Amino acid sequence: MTDGQKAGQTGGLWRGVAPLTGFAALTAAVDVYAGNRLQSLDPLAIAAVSFSLTAVFFLGLDVARKGLAAALRPLSAQRLDVLALNVSTAVTWLSMLYALKYLEPAVVNVVGLAIGPVLTLVFGPLLRRGTTVLRAEALVSAGICLSIAVLVWGSVTGRSGVGPVDAGDAALGLVLTLVCGLASTGNVIYSKRLSEAGLGPQSVLSVRFFLTIVVTWAAVGLSDQPRLGAVFLPAAVIAVIGVGLPLYLIQVGIKHTEPITASLLCTLSPLFAYLLQLPDRRLTQSTLTLLCILVITLLVGVGTAARGRHDRREREAAARPAPVPAGAAGHPAGDRAARAALGTDTQGEPS
C-alpha cells in the first residue's frame, strides 16, 4: 500500500464509523427478530428467499447502471476473492441462523462478532500484506476473547437469558457461533480486498450471494415441508434489515477503515441486541450477559480511539515536508558549501 493510499484511507476513518455502527445496530435487530421467528420456521428456507431477494436487487441495480457484462466482470477479474467471499458469506449466515435456534440472540451476536477482531488480528496481516496491527488493538482483542470465554461459560451453565439449556444444544450452538465468527472475519478481509481492487459496495454485493443461493435452494428442494408461503414475509424482512441494508453499510464502512477497526466496531452489535431482546418473553434478563457486553463495548471504544490516534499521526507525518539532507541544495550547510566553491561569502559578495 503506497503512502498516498494510506493517507487517503486514514483521512476517511471516521467516515467509516457511522455506517459500521449502523451495521451493528441492524445486525442486532435481525438476530433478535430471527431468533424469535426461527423457533417455528426452517432457517434454510428463510435464507433461500432472503438472499435471493437481496441478490436480485443489487445485481439488478448494477446491471442497470453498467450492463450485464460489466456487472459480472469481477467473477473473472477477481475470481479468487469473489469465490472466497461467497464461501465465507454462506458459512457465516447459515451457521448464524442455526445457532439462533439454540442460544440467546445476544450471546450468538457477541460471540460471533466479538471473535472477529481476534481472528482479524491473526489472519489480517497474512491476507493483506503491508498492514499493521497496533499493540492497543492486540490487547483489546485479547480482552474481548476473555469476555467471550465468560459468555460461553454462562451459556453452558444456564446463566444466559435463555436459562438452562441442554448441554448438547448449547455445545452445538456455540460451535456454530464460533464458525460464524471465523467466516465473518473472512467477509471483512475479502470485502476489503475487493474494495481495494476498485469495486464499489454495490458491485461487491451484486456478486456475493451466488453460493448461498445455490446451497440454500438445493437444501429447500430436498426438504419435505419447506413452507415457502409461511417464510416469505419473515424472509423479506430479513432481506431488508438483515442482509441488504446492513451489508451495504458494512461495505461502505470497510472502504474507509482497516479490517481490525471494522471488526472492533461490529462488536458493538451485542449491546444493541441485548436491548432489543428485552421485550422477548422467551428470554430473561441476564446480568452476566450485560456485564460482558459492557466490557466489550468499552474495549471497542479503546481500540477504535487508538486506531484514530495512530491514523492521525500518520496523516500529520505524511503532510509534513521531507527534511532536506545535509549538503544538498536547499539545506543551509549545502548552500554555504556551494557559495564557497563559487568564491562568494555568505553575503553573496566576492571574497
LOFI-748215 format. One record per residue: residue number from 0; x, y, z of N, C-alpha, C in turn. Coordinates in steps of 0.02 Angstrom, whole numbers, plus 50000, padded with zeros to 5 digits. Atoms other than C-alpha are relative to their C-alpha. Layout:
<sezas>
{seza NUM {X Y Z} {X Y Z} {X Y Z}}
...
</sezas>
This chain:
<sezas>
{seza 0 {50042 49941 50000} {50000 50000 50000} {50044 50062 50000}}
{seza 1 {49958 49940 50005} {50075 50170 49949} {49983 50049 50055}}
{seza 2 {50012 49948 49950} {50092 50321 50064} {49937 50039 49983}}
{seza 3 {50059 49963 50020} {49958 50409 49963} {49936 49962 50016}}
{seza 4 {50059 50041 49983} {49836 50265 49985} {49988 50001 50074}}
{seza 5 {50008 49999 49927} {49870 50261 50172} {49972 50066 50023}}
{seza 6 {50024 49935 49978} {49844 50447 50189} {49926 50008 49984}}
{seza 7 {50071 49996 50018} {49678 50437 50095} {49957 49957 50044}}
{seza 8 {50039 50046 49960} {49623 50289 50196} {49992 50025 50071}}
{seza 9 {50005 49975 49932} {49665 50364 50365} {49956 50060 50004}}
{seza 10 {50044 49942 50001} {49578 50525 50316} {49927 49981 50000}}
{seza 11 {50070 50020 50003} {49419 50426 50288} {49978 49955 50057}}
{seza 12 {50017 50046 49945} {49423 50328 50452} {49932 50016 50030}}
{seza 13 {50062 49983 49965} {49283 50424 50534} {49940 49998 49954}}
{seza 14 {50057 50010 50046} {49177 50415 50376} {49977 49927 50001}}
{seza 15 {50019 50070 49996} {49177 50228 50407} {49966 49982 50066}}
{seza 16 {50028 50016 49934} {49122 50237 50590} {49924 49998 49999}}
{seza 17 {50073 49996 50000} {48941 50290 50559} {49967 49940 49965}}
{seza 18 {50032 50059 50032} {48897 50154 50431} {50014 49935 50037}}
{seza 19 {49985 50062 49963} {48985 50020 50535} {49958 49996 50064}}
{seza 20 {50044 50000 49941} {48886 50073 50689} {49928 49983 49979}}
{seza 21 {50066 50018 50026} {48727 50065 50584} {49995 49926 49985}}
{seza 22 {49999 50072 50012} {48777 49891 50529} {49992 49961 50065}}
{seza 23 {50005 50035 49935} {48799 49839 50711} {49929 50000 50026}}
{seza 24 {50069 49994 49975} {48625 49902 50756} {49953 49955 49960}}
{seza 25 {50045 50040 50042} {48539 49817 50608} {50015 49925 50009}}
{seza 26 {49984 50070 49987} {48633 49654 50638} {49968 49975 50064}}
{seza 27 {50033 50018 49937} {48569 49654 50816} {49925 49991 49990}}
{seza 28 {50072 50004 50012} {48392 49687 50756} {49981 49935 49965}}
{seza 29 {50018 50061 50036} {48393 49541 50635} {50013 49938 50042}}
{seza 30 {49987 50057 49956} {48470 49424 50764} {49941 49989 50048}}
{seza 31 {50057 50005 49954} {48329 49462 50886} {49937 49978 49963}}
{seza 32 {50059 50017 50039} {48195 49453 50751} {50004 49927 49976}}
{seza 33 {49993 50069 50025} {48263 49292 50675} {50000 49950 50057}}
{seza 34 {50000 50046 49943} {48292 49215 50847} {49930 49983 50022}}
{seza 35 {50070 50012 49982} {48106 49233 50880} {49964 49959 49946}}
{seza 36 {50035 50033 50055} {48045 49178 50708} {50025 49930 49985}}
{seza 37 {49971 50064 50020} {48164 49032 50685} {49981 49942 50046}}
{seza 38 {50021 50054 49957} {48087 48936 50828} {49950 49954 49965}}
{seza 39 {50051 50040 50034} {47950 48876 50709} {50009 49995 49925}}
{seza 40 {49991 50000 50073} {48020 48904 50534} {50068 49971 49982}}
{seza 41 {49939 50031 50024} {48156 48823 50429} {50052 50054 49983}}
{seza 42 {49950 49949 50014} {48316 48928 50431} {50023 50000 49926}}
{seza 43 {49977 50004 50070} {48367 48865 50257} {49950 50032 49953}}
{seza 44 {50051 49970 50044} {48201 48917 50179} {50002 50076 50007}}
{seza 45 {49995 49928 49990} {48216 49089 50257} {50061 50028 49965}}
{seza 46 {49939 49977 50032} {48395 49106 50196} {49993 50000 49924}}
{seza 47 {50007 50005 50073} {48350 49049 50019} {49960 50059 49973}}
{seza 48 {50042 49945 50025} {48212 49178 49999} {50033 50068 50011}}
{seza 49 {49972 49934 49984} {48301 49323 50086} {50061 50016 49958}}
{seza 50 {49940 49987 50040} {48466 49304 49993} {49983 50006 49926}}
{seza 51 {50022 49993 50070} {48378 49281 49827} {49973 50070 49986}}
{seza 52 {50028 49933 50008} {48282 49443 49851} {50056 50053 50001}}
{seza 53 {49945 49952 49995} {48441 49534 49903} {50044 49999 49937}}
{seza 54 {49957 50006 50059} {48543 49468 49756} {49966 50030 49939}}
{seza 55 {50037 49972 50057} {48408 49513 49630} {50002 50076 50002}}
{seza 56 {50000 49927 49993} {48402 49690 49699} {50067 50030 49981}}
{seza 57 {49935 49969 50012} {48589 49727 49699} {50027 49985 49930}}
{seza 58 {49977 50016 50067} {48629 49635 49538} {49960 50038 49948}}
{seza 59 {50041 49961 50046} {48482 49719 49452} {50022 50072 49996}}
{seza 60 {49975 49931 50000} {48546 49890 49506} {50065 50006 49962}}
{seza 61 {49935 49997 50033} {48721 49851 49445} {49994 49990 49925}}
{seza 62 {50012 50011 50071} {48660 49784 49278} {49970 50062 49968}}
{seza 63 {50032 49940 50027} {48550 49937 49252} {50050 50057 49994}}
{seza 64 {49952 49945 50000} {48697 50051 49292} {50055 49992 49949}}
{seza 65 {49942 50007 50044} {48836 49973 49188} {49996 49940 49953}}
{seza 66 {50007 50056 50046} {48769 49822 49093} {50019 49934 50032}}
{seza 67 {49990 50067 49972} {48771 49634 49124} {50073 49979 50000}}
{seza 68 {49930 50023 50006} {48948 49601 49062} {50044 50034 50052}}
{seza 69 {49959 49964 49951} {49025 49737 49172} {49982 49980 50071}}
{seza 70 {50021 50018 49932} {48921 49687 49323} {50029 49932 50021}}
{seza 71 {49975 50067 49985} {48983 49507 49310} {50076 49994 49990}}
{seza 72 {49928 50003 50013} {49164 49552 49267} {50041 49979 50061}}
{seza 73 {49961 50023 49943} {49226 49527 49447} {50005 49924 50006}}
{seza 74 {49998 50073 49996} {49185 49342 49428} {50061 49972 49964}}
{seza 75 {49940 50021 50034} {49333 49330 49310} {50061 50040 50021}}
{seza 76 {49943 49957 49984} {49443 49479 49355} {50025 49990 50071}}
{seza 77 {49981 50013 49930} {49441 49445 49543} {49968 49935 50024}}
{seza 78 {50039 50060 49987} {49376 49268 49540} {50018 49966 50067}}
{seza 79 {49982 50033 49937} {49475 49201 49690} {49972 50037 50060}}
{seza 80 {50028 49962 49944} {49424 49342 49806} {49924 49996 50001}}
{seza 81 {50073 50006 50003} {49243 49333 49745} {49978 49931 50025}}
{seza 82 {50016 50067 49977} {49241 49144 49773} {50008 49995 50075}}
{seza 83 {49989 50003 49928} {49315 49163 49947} {49946 50037 50037}}
{seza 84 {50053 49962 49967} {49186 49296 49991} {49934 49963 49996}}
{seza 85 {50061 50040 50005} {49045 49185 49928} {50000 49944 50051}}
{seza 86 {49996 50055 49952} {49106 49041 50036} {49991 50027 50071}}
{seza 87 {50004 49973 49932} {49129 49148 50193} {49930 50027 50014}}
{seza 88 {50068 49975 49991} {48959 49230 50166} {49951 49943 50015}}
{seza 89 {50045 50057 49990} {48869 49063 50152} {50010 49969 50069}}
{seza 90 {49986 50030 49934} {48955 48992 50306} {49978 50046 50056}}
{seza 91 {50020 49952 49948} {48925 49150 50408} {49926 49997 50014}}
{seza 92 {50072 49992 49990} {48739 49161 50380} {49966 49934 50018}}
{seza 93 {50032 50064 49984} {48694 48977 50384} {50016 49978 50071}}
{seza 94 {49982 50018 49931} {48790 48946 50545} {49965 50045 50050}}
{seza 95 {50034 49954 49955} {48714 49101 50624} {49926 49984 50007}}
{seza 96 {50071 50015 49997} {48535 49055 50578} {49985 49938 50041}}
{seza 97 {50010 50061 49960} {48553 48882 50653} {50020 50010 50073}}
{seza 98 {49980 49988 49931} {48644 48945 50808} {49945 50035 50039}}
{seza 99 {50053 49964 49967} {48495 49058 50846} {49944 49954 50024}}
{seza 100 {50050 50047 49976} {48387 48904 50870} {50018 49973 50069}}
{seza 101 {49977 50031 49938} {48491 48854 51021} {50023 50049 50054}}
{seza 102 {49970 49954 49952} {48563 49010 51103} {49964 50067 50001}}
{seza 103 {50026 49932 49993} {48513 49183 51165} {50028 50043 49944}}
{seza 104 {49975 49958 50055} {48524 49310 51021} {50060 50042 50018}}
{seza 105 {49943 49958 49981} {48641 49424 51119} {50064 49960 50005}}
{seza 106 {49940 50043 49995} {48760 49278 51151} {50025 49981 49931}}
{seza 107 {49981 50015 50069} {48758 49224 50968} {50033 50061 49969}}
{seza 108 {49975 49938 50029} {48786 49405 50920} {50070 50016 50026}}
{seza 109 {49936 49978 49971} {48928 49439 51041} {50056 49951 49985}}
{seza 110 {49947 50049 50015} {49024 49276 51014} {50017 50002 49926}}
{seza 111 {49988 50001 50072} {49001 49278 50825} {50038 50060 49975}}
{seza 112 {49968 49939 50023} {49056 49458 50806} {50063 50017 50039}}
{seza 113 {49943 49980 49959} {49175 49483 50952} {50062 49958 49986}}
{seza 114 {49942 50041 50017} {49285 49338 50897} {50034 50028 49937}}
{seza 115 {49973 49972 50062} {49309 49436 50735} {50065 50037 50008}}
{seza 116 {49936 49964 49991} {49443 49557 50800} {50058 49954 50015}}
{seza 117 {49946 50046 49983} {49543 49412 50871} {50024 49964 49937}}
{seza 118 {49981 50036 50061} {49539 49317 50707} {50030 50048 49948}}
{seza 119 {49972 49950 50046} {49570 49476 50606} {50071 50017 50019}}
{seza 120 {49932 49987 49975} {49722 49509 50715} {50048 49947 49974}}
{seza 121 {49957 50055 50020} {49791 49338 50666} {50007 49997 49924}}
{seza 122 {49999 50013 50072} {49741 49325 50483} {50007 50062 49956}}
{seza 123 {49998 49939 50040} {49732 49507 50426} {50067 50014 49968}}
{seza 124 {49934 49986 50031} {49920 49537 50402} {50022 49946 49951}}
{seza 125 {49982 50053 50046} {49934 49369 50313} {49965 50008 49933}}
{seza 126 {50039 49995 50061} {49797 49406 50187} {50006 50069 49967}}
{seza 127 {49991 49932 50028} {49834 49593 50164} {50069 50023 50021}}
{seza 128 {49931 49983 49985} {50021 49622 50157} {50007 50076 50008}}
{seza 129 {49987 49929 49991} {50085 49790 50218} {49957 50034 50052}}
{seza 130 {50041 49970 49948} {49952 49818 50352} {50030 49985 50069}}
{seza 131 {49973 50009 49933} {49993 49836 50536} {49943 49996 50051}}
{seza 132 {50047 50004 49944} {49902 49794 50698} {50034 50034 50059}}
{seza 133 {49972 49963 49944} {49928 49912 50845} {50002 49956 50062}}
{seza 134 {49996 50037 49937} {49980 49849 51016} {49934 50007 50039}}
{seza 135 {50063 49990 49965} {49822 49925 51089} {49945 49956 49971}}
{seza 136 {50050 50043 50031} {49716 49830 50962} {50011 49927 50019}}
{seza 137 {49986 50069 49979} {49804 49668 51009} {49976 49988 50071}}
{seza 138 {50022 50007 49931} {49769 49698 51194} {49923 50000 50004}}
{seza 139 {50074 49997 50002} {49587 49744 51157} {49973 49933 49976}}
{seza 140 {50023 50064 50027} {49566 49585 51055} {50006 49945 50052}}
{seza 141 {49991 50050 49946} {49636 49482 51200} {49946 50007 50053}}
{seza 142 {50054 49989 49952} {49512 49563 51319} {49933 49977 49975}}
{seza 143 {50063 50023 50030} {49368 49528 51201} {49997 49924 50001}}
{seza 144 {49997 50073 50000} {49424 49347 51188} {49984 49972 50070}}
{seza 145 {50014 50021 49932} {49421 49331 51378} {49925 50009 50017}}
{seza 146 {50072 49988 49989} {49245 49407 51384} {49958 49947 49965}}
{seza 147 {50035 50052 50036} {49189 49281 51254} {50002 49935 50040}}
{seza 148 {49993 50062 49960} {49255 49139 51363} {49951 50001 50058}}
{seza 149 {50047 49994 49945} {49150 49203 51508} {49928 49990 49976}}
{seza 150 {50067 50009 50029} {48995 49212 51397} {49986 49927 49982}}
{seza 151 {50008 50071 50017} {49024 49035 51335} {49986 49960 50064}}
{seza 152 {50011 50033 49936} {49036 48976 51516} {49929 50013 50026}}
{seza 153 {50067 49983 49978} {48874 49069 51557} {49946 49964 49961}}
{seza 154 {50050 50035 50041} {48781 48989 51412} {49996 49926 50017}}
{seza 155 {49998 50072 49984} {48837 48813 51456} {49970 49986 50068}}
{seza 156 {50023 50011 49932} {48794 48834 51640} {49931 50028 50013}}
{seza 157 {50068 49976 49991} {48622 48911 51610} {49994 50070 50028}}
{seza 158 {50003 49933 49973} {48666 49089 51661} {49987 50054 49948}}
{seza 159 {50017 49952 50052} {48619 49170 51495} {49925 50014 50002}}
{seza 160 {50070 49982 50001} {48450 49245 51450} {49954 49943 49983}}
{seza 161 {50040 50058 50017} {48389 49079 51382} {49986 49957 50061}}
{seza 162 {50007 50042 49941} {48414 48998 51552} {50030 49932 49988}}
{seza 163 {49972 50067 50008} {48454 48812 51572} {49984 49971 49931}}
{seza 164 {50009 50032 50066} {48480 48726 51403} {50035 49933 50001}}
{seza 165 {49968 50065 50007} {48526 48551 51352} {50073 50010 49982}}
{seza 166 {49928 49991 50011} {48715 48532 51355} {50019 49989 49927}}
{seza 167 {49986 50012 50071} {48716 48459 51180} {49979 50058 49956}}
{seza 168 {50024 49942 50038} {48612 48603 51111} {50046 50060 50009}}
{seza 169 {49955 49943 49986} {48723 48731 51198} {50067 49991 49964}}
{seza 170 {49935 50013 50033} {48881 48649 51130} {49994 50011 49924}}
{seza 171 {50010 49992 50072} {48811 48641 50953} {49991 50074 49982}}
{seza 172 {50010 49929 50012} {48753 48822 50963} {50065 50039 50003}}
{seza 173 {49936 49965 49993} {48924 48880 51022} {50048 49984 49944}}
{seza 174 {49957 50019 50056} {49017 48782 50888} {49978 50038 49937}}
{seza 175 {50025 49964 50058} {48904 48858 50755} {50016 50074 50004}}
{seza 176 {49986 49929 49991} {48930 49031 50829} {50074 50015 49987}}
{seza 177 {49929 49990 50012} {49119 49012 50827} {50016 49995 49925}}
{seza 178 {49992 50006 50073} {49111 48954 50646} {49976 50064 49966}}
{seza 179 {50026 49937 50027} {49005 49107 50609} {50051 50056 50009}}
{seza 180 {49950 49949 49988} {49138 49218 50688} {50060 49994 49955}}
{seza 181 {49943 50012 50045} {49278 49138 50588} {49983 50022 49929}}
{seza 182 {50020 49983 50069} {49182 49158 50425} {49989 50075 49992}}
{seza 183 {50012 49928 50006} {49133 49338 50464} {50066 50039 49995}}
{seza 184 {49934 49969 50009} {49318 49380 50479} {50021 49997 49927}}
{seza 185 {49986 50005 50072} {49340 49316 50302} {49958 50050 49960}}
{seza 186 {50042 49950 50034} {49194 49427 50249} {50033 50068 50000}}
{seza 187 {49970 49934 49993} {49282 49582 50315} {50063 50006 49957}}
{seza 188 {49935 49997 50035} {49453 49540 50241} {49990 49997 49924}}
{seza 189 {50008 50006 50072} {49394 49486 50069} {49958 50057 49971}}
{seza 190 {50035 49940 50022} {49270 49630 50057} {50048 50058 49992}}
{seza 191 {49950 49947 50004} {49416 49746 50092} {50045 49991 49939}}
{seza 192 {49958 50013 50059} {49522 49663 49958} {49964 50021 49936}}
{seza 193 {50039 49981 50060} {49383 49687 49829} {49991 50075 49996}}
{seza 194 {50005 49927 49999} {49360 49867 49884} {50064 50032 49976}}
{seza 195 {49936 49974 50022} {49546 49899 49860} {50014 49986 49927}}
{seza 196 {49992 50015 50071} {49533 49820 49688} {49957 50046 49957}}
{seza 197 {50039 49951 50037} {49412 49960 49639} {49926 49986 49996}}
{seza 198 {50072 50015 50003} {49241 49879 49667} {49964 50040 50054}}
{seza 199 {50041 49964 49953} {49109 49988 49748} {49957 49953 50041}}
{seza 200 {50042 50043 49958} {48993 49923 49885} {49945 49963 49962}}
{seza 201 {50054 50031 50038} {48851 49890 49763} {50026 49944 49955}}
{seza 202 {49970 50050 50044} {48965 49794 49644} {50020 49937 50039}}
{seza 203 {49981 50057 49959} {49030 49683 49784} {49938 49960 50019}}
{seza 204 {50061 50034 49978} {48854 49643 49846} {49965 49965 49942}}
{seza 205 {50034 50031 50057} {48795 49601 49671} {50028 49931 49982}}
{seza 206 {49970 50065 50016} {48915 49451 49660} {50016 49959 50063}}
{seza 207 {49981 50030 49936} {48922 49399 49843} {49959 49939 50020}}
{seza 208 {50047 50048 49971} {48773 49283 49866} {49986 49939 49957}}
{seza 209 {50016 50054 50046} {48778 49159 49723} {50004 49931 50033}}
{seza 210 {49992 50065 49968} {48844 49013 49825} {49947 49988 50054}}
{seza 211 {50051 50006 49948} {48725 49046 49970} {49933 49982 49969}}
{seza 212 {50064 50014 50033} {48577 49046 49850} {49997 49928 49975}}
{seza 213 {49998 50069 50027} {48630 48883 49767} {49993 49949 50057}}
{seza 214 {50001 50048 49945} {48660 48793 49933} {49931 49999 50034}}
{seza 215 {50064 49998 49963} {48500 48852 50018} {49942 49973 49958}}
{seza 216 {50055 50026 50042} {48384 48817 49870} {50007 49925 49988}}
{seza 217 {49991 50073 50007} {48462 48645 49847} {49974 49965 50062}}
{seza 218 {50024 50030 49938} {48426 48608 50030} {49924 50004 50005}}
{seza 219 {50073 49993 49999} {48249 48676 50015} {49967 49949 49954}}
{seza 220 {50027 50049 50047} {48220 48564 49864} {49999 49929 50029}}
{seza 221 {49998 50066 49970} {48266 48413 49969} {49957 49995 50063}}
{seza 222 {50040 49999 49939} {48155 48465 50114} {49930 49974 49987}}
{seza 223 {50068 50026 50007} {47989 48378 50143} {49947 50055 50006}}
{seza 224 {50048 49947 49988} {47899 48534 50206} {50036 50068 50004}}
{seza 225 {49964 49936 49998} {47989 48695 50155} {49958 50059 50024}}
{seza 226 {50046 49947 49977} {47833 48803 50194} {50022 50068 49975}}
{seza 227 {49976 49938 50029} {47887 48939 50074} {49951 50057 50010}}
{seza 228 {50050 49948 49989} {47723 49033 50095} {50007 50031 50069}}
{seza 229 {49995 49975 49932} {47748 49047 50283} {50064 50039 50012}}
{seza 230 {49936 49967 49987} {47930 49103 50271} {50010 50062 49958}}
{seza 231 {49986 49945 50047} {47911 49232 50133} {50003 50068 50036}}
{seza 232 {50001 49934 49967} {47863 49382 50243} {50059 50008 50048}}
{seza 233 {49941 49993 49957} {47995 49348 50379} {50065 50005 49959}}
{seza 234 {49940 49999 50041} {48123 49316 50242} {50009 50068 49966}}
{seza 235 {49996 49934 50031} {48080 49481 50156} {50023 50052 50050}}
{seza 236 {49977 49954 49948} {48102 49574 50321} {50075 49992 50012}}
{seza 237 {49929 50013 49989} {48270 49490 50349} {50042 50024 49940}}
{seza 238 {49963 49977 50060} {48321 49530 50169} {50015 50074 50004}}
{seza 239 {49991 49928 49996} {48298 49715 50206} {50043 50020 50059}}
{seza 240 {49965 49975 49940} {48355 49740 50387} {50059 49956 50019}}
{seza 241 {49947 50045 49979} {48471 49591 50399} {50051 49984 49948}}
{seza 242 {49953 50017 50054} {48553 49569 50229} {50018 50061 49959}}
{seza 243 {49986 49947 50048} {48537 49709 50103} {50028 50063 50030}}
{seza 244 {49979 49936 49972} {48548 49868 50205} {50062 49995 50045}}
{seza 245 {49939 50003 49958} {48674 49812 50339} {50062 49981 49961}}
{seza 246 {49940 50019 50038} {48790 49730 50212} {50023 50058 49955}}
{seza 247 {49979 49940 50037} {48787 49889 50107} {50037 50047 50047}}
{seza 248 {49968 49955 49952} {48830 49990 50263} {50070 49975 50019}}
{seza 249 {49934 50024 49980} {48973 49875 50313} {50049 50005 49941}}
{seza 250 {49956 49993 50057} {49042 49879 50136} {50025 50072 49994}}
{seza 251 {49979 49929 50000} {49044 50070 50143} {50049 50012 50056}}
{seza 252 {49955 49990 49944} {49124 50064 50315} {50069 49969 49989}}
{seza 253 {49936 50035 50013} {49257 49938 50262} {50043 50039 49950}}
{seza 254 {49963 49960 50050} {49304 50052 50117} {50044 50053 50034}}
{seza 255 {49966 49945 49968} {49360 50185 50241} {50039 49981 50062}}
{seza 256 {49966 50020 49939} {49436 50081 50382} {50043 49938 49987}}
{seza 257 {49962 50062 50001} {49561 49944 50416} {49955 49943 50024}}
{seza 258 {50042 50056 49978} {49487 49768 50441} {49995 49993 50076}}
{seza 259 {50002 50007 49927} {49535 49767 50626} {49953 50052 50030}}
{seza 260 {50045 49948 49976} {49442 49932 50653} {49928 49982 49986}}
{seza 261 {50068 50021 50017} {49289 49867 50561} {49977 49944 50046}}
{seza 262 {50019 50056 49956} {49291 49707 50664} {49985 50024 50071}}
{seza 263 {50013 49973 49933} {49303 49806 50827} {49933 50036 50004}}
{seza 264 {50063 49963 49999} {49158 49920 50782} {49940 49954 49994}}
{seza 265 {50056 50047 50008} {49050 49773 50731} {49981 49967 50067}}
{seza 266 {50015 50032 49936} {49064 49706 50909} {49956 50044 50044}}
{seza 267 {50050 49962 49965} {48950 49848 50965} {49931 49969 49993}}
{seza 268 {50066 50029 50014} {48807 49745 50895} {49969 49964 50060}}
{seza 269 {50031 50034 49943} {48782 49637 51052} {49965 50047 50049}}
{seza 270 {50033 49952 49955} {48740 49793 51155} {49931 50016 49973}}
{seza 271 {50065 49988 50030} {48601 49833 51032} {49956 49938 50006}}
{seza 272 {50039 50062 49997} {48547 49650 51031} {49971 49990 50070}}
{seza 273 {50024 50009 49932} {48534 49645 51220} {49940 50046 50013}}
{seza 274 {50054 49953 49989} {48424 49800 51223} {49937 49981 49961}}
{seza 275 {50057 50017 50043} {48314 49741 51079} {49966 49935 50021}}
{seza 276 {50030 50063 49982} {48286 49568 51152} {49962 50003 50067}}
{seza 277 {50033 49994 49936} {48219 49634 51318} {49924 49986 49997}}
{seza 278 {50072 50015 50002} {48035 49627 51260} {49984 49927 49984}}
{seza 279 {50013 50070 50019} {48056 49444 51205} {49984 49959 50063}}
{seza 280 {50022 50036 49941} {47957 49341 51331} {50035 49933 50009}}
{seza 281 {49964 50063 49993} {48060 49185 51294} {50062 50008 50043}}
{seza 282 {49935 49988 49970} {48211 49267 51374} {49993 50037 50066}}
{seza 283 {49996 49963 49937} {48255 49329 51548} {50062 50045 49998}}
{seza 284 {49942 49956 49998} {48374 49471 51588} {50059 49964 50033}}
{seza 285 {49941 50033 49975} {48549 49406 51615} {50053 50052 50018}}
{seza 286 {49950 49952 49977} {48667 49512 51721} {50069 49983 49971}}
{seza 287 {49935 50021 50028} {48816 49409 51661} {50008 50022 49928}}
{seza 288 {49998 49979 50071} {48774 49440 51478} {50010 50075 49994}}
{seza 289 {49995 49927 50004} {48751 49626 51508} {50070 50024 50019}}
{seza 290 {49933 49978 49979} {48916 49645 51602} {50053 49986 49947}}
{seza 291 {49952 50017 50053} {49014 49554 51467} {49993 50046 49940}}
{seza 292 {50012 49956 50058} {48933 49660 51332} {50027 50070 50014}}
{seza 293 {49975 49934 49983} {48976 49821 51425} {50077 50002 49999}}
{seza 294 {49927 50004 50002} {49157 49765 51446} {50024 50001 49927}}
{seza 295 {49980 50002 50070} {49168 49725 51260} {49990 50068 49967}}
{seza 296 {50013 49934 50028} {49089 49893 51215} {50055 50049 50020}}
{seza 297 {49946 49957 49977} {49219 49983 51322} {50065 49985 49962}}
{seza 298 {49939 50019 50036} {49360 49885 51240} {49998 50023 49928}}
{seza 299 {50007 49976 50069} {49292 49928 51068} {50018 50075 49996}}
{seza 300 {49985 49929 50000} {49300 50112 51112} {50074 50014 50007}}
{seza 301 {49928 49992 49991} {49480 50096 51171} {50038 49983 49936}}
{seza 302 {49966 50020 50062} {49533 50003 51013} {49990 50048 49943}}
{seza 303 {50015 49953 50054} {49446 50123 50895} {50036 50066 50011}}
{seza 304 {49965 49938 49985} {49519 50275 50983} {50074 49994 49987}}
{seza 305 {49929 50011 50014} {49693 50200 50973} {50015 50003 49926}}
{seza 306 {49990 49998 50072} {49675 50173 50786} {49992 50072 49974}}
{seza 307 {50010 49931 50022} {49610 50351 50766} {50061 50042 50014}}
{seza 308 {49939 49963 49984} {49762 50424 50856} {50058 49981 49954}}
{seza 309 {49946 50024 50044} {49881 50315 50753} {49992 50028 49930}}
{seza 310 {50012 49976 50068} {49800 50365 50589} {50010 50076 49996}}
{seza 311 {49990 49928 50001} {49802 50550 50637} {50074 50016 49998}}
{seza 312 {49928 49989 50002} {49989 50541 50672} {50029 49984 49931}}
{seza 313 {49976 50017 50068} {50018 50455 50504} {49981 50055 49950}}
{seza 314 {50024 49948 50044} {49915 50589 50418} {50043 50063 50007}}
{seza 315 {49959 49941 49987} {50015 50729 50501} {50071 49990 49975}}
{seza 316 {49932 50014 50025} {50180 50644 50459} {50003 50004 49924}}
{seza 317 {50002 49998 50074} {50128 50625 50276} {49995 50071 49974}}
{seza 318 {50010 49931 50023} {50081 50810 50268} {50063 50042 50010}}
{seza 319 {49940 49961 49989} {50249 50871 50334} {50049 49992 49942}}
{seza 320 {49950 50006 50055} {50381 50911 50200} {50059 49959 50024}}
{seza 321 {49942 50042 49983} {50527 50790 50195} {50060 50045 50015}}
{seza 322 {49940 49960 49984} {50687 50859 50277} {50052 49997 49943}}
{seza 323 {49948 49997 50052} {50824 50915 50158} {50065 49972 50028}}
{seza 324 {49937 50029 49975} {50982 50808 50179} {50056 50052 50005}}
{seza 325 {49942 49955 49993} {51137 50899 50243} {50045 49995 49939}}
{seza 326 {49956 49999 50058} {51246 50952 50099} {49963 50007 49935}}
{seza 327 {50038 49994 50062} {51104 50958 49973} {49978 50072 49990}}
{seza 328 {50024 49933 50016} {51040 51114 49886} {49936 50012 50040}}
{seza 329 {50059 49984 49960} {50912 51200 49997} {50014 49993 50074}}
{seza 330 {49980 50006 49930} {50997 51148 50160} {50052 50055 50014}}
{seza 331 {49953 49945 49986} {51093 51292 50245} {50073 49981 49990}}
{seza 332 {49930 50021 50008} {51256 51193 50253} {50016 49989 49927}}
{seza 333 {49988 50013 50070} {51238 51141 50073} {50006 50065 49961}}
{seza 334 {49997 49936 50035} {51206 51320 50017} {50067 50035 50014}}
{seza 335 {49935 49969 49984} {51362 51383 50110} {50057 49967 49961}}
{seza 336 {49947 50036 50037} {51469 51247 50030} {49999 50020 49926}}
{seza 337 {50005 49982 50070} {51404 51294 49858} {50028 50070 49988}}
{seza 338 {49975 49932 50008} {51441 51478 49885} {50077 50002 50008}}
{seza 339 {49928 50002 49991} {51617 51439 49949} {50035 49975 49938}}
{seza 340 {49970 50028 50060} {51652 51337 49793} {50000 50051 49943}}
{seza 341 {50005 49949 50052} {51598 51486 49686} {50041 50062 50016}}
{seza 342 {49960 49943 49982} {51710 51605 49782} {49961 50059 50027}}
{seza 343 {50040 49947 49971} {51570 51705 49866} {49993 49988 50074}}
{seza 344 {50011 50009 49928} {51545 51740 50051} {49927 49990 50014}}
{seza 345 {50069 50014 49981} {51385 51715 50149} {49955 50058 49982}}
{seza 346 {50042 49944 50019} {51325 51889 50096} {49990 50004 49925}}
{seza 347 {50007 50002 50072} {51341 51844 49912} {50051 50044 49965}}
{seza 348 {49949 49959 50032} {51494 51960 49881} {50063 49958 49987}}
{seza 349 {49938 50037 50013} {51659 51901 49805} {50046 50004 50060}}
{seza 350 {49953 50001 49943} {51788 51851 49938} {50068 50023 49977}}
</sezas>
